[in-house]
Structure formats: C-alpha cells, structure tokens
Amino acid sequence: MSVSRPAKGIQRAELARRTGSNLETVRYYEKVGLLPPPPRTASGYRSYDDTHERRLGFVLRARELGFSLDEVRALLRLADEREQPCAEASRLAVTHLADVRAKIADLKRMERVLKDVVAQCGDGTRPDCPLIDSLFRERHAG
C-alpha cells in the first residue's frame, strides 16, 4: 500500500526538501515573484501546497536549463494560460537554444586558448609565464 503526501499544509523546509532545493532558494523565488506567497496558518506559519511544489519544480527545472528569470516568468505566464500557446514557448526555447550554442562556442574557444597556454607553461619552470604574458597582450578574436 502506497502512502500519499498530504495535498496541502507543508512548511517551507519540507517544500525545499521535496524539490531538492534549499530554504533560501524558496525565499528568493517568492521574493522575485516566481513562487506566489502561500497562505498562513492561524499560528502564522506559511502553508505550501502541491501547487507550490509543482510550480517550484517547474522553476528549478527551467533554471537548470539556463533560462533567465525573465524567461522563466514568460514560460510561467504561458503555463498559466488556458490554451498554453506552444508557439510562444517554442520561440523562447529556440532563442534560448541559440544563446546556449553561442556560449558553448565561447567555452570551446576559451578551452583552446587555455589548453595552448597550459601546454606552453610545461612543468612551470620557465622564467616567464605564458599565461600572464597572454593576459597582458591585446585582445583578439579567437
């Protein structure tokens, strides 16, 4: 027999635990408006429910994929709409994918430059330092 979770009434620490985040993350996403403030119990405690858990999970997954806070807001607006226009979500994803690919290209360029500098350093016994020298040189496209 499986034990089901209560539909509502969990505290912030439990919400954080269930989503694999931490308390500060939950507080932050509430502060920036990605997670709506929960109702409070008679004793003043925040009382999160499954909707909060689901929304926080959405935000965390979107952030893991590198979406900015503004992009996450836009995706949440789309998710909240009844018709959930996939075309707009797709447009956001295509734009984000292009940004990710540009970052990958930048990282590959940085890797090549650093690999060359490390190879020039050898065992580190040179009187000059290729890394330091290269950082003093004029910038150029790699």
URQUIUR-V216752 format. One line per field, one symbol per residue. ss: DSSP state (A for helix, B for strand, O for the rest). phi: phi as a letter, one per 20 degrees, with the letter a starting at -180 (. if undefined). psi: psi as a letter, one per 20 degrees, with the letter a starting at -180 (. if undefined). A space follows every 50 residues. Layout:
ss = ???
phi = ???
psi = ???
This chain:
ss = OOOOOOOBBBOAAAAAAAAOOOAAAAAAAAAOOOOOOOBBOOOOOBBBBA AAAAAAAAAAAAAAOOOOAAAAAAAAAAAAOOOOOAAAAAAAAAAAAAAA AAAAAAAAAAAAAAAAAAAAAOOOOOOOOAAAAAAAOOOOOO
phi = .eeefffbneegffffffemdcgfffgfffgenecffefdfgenffcecf ffffffggffffffenffffffgfffgfffffelffgfffffffffffff fffffffffffgfffffffffleneffddgffgffefffbfe
psi = pqpqqqhrkqrghhggghikarghgggghggjjhpqpqrqrhjiqqnqah gggggggggggghhjjprghhggghhgghiqgimohgggggggggggggg hghggghgggggghgggghhhcjjjqhrohggghhiqqqqp.
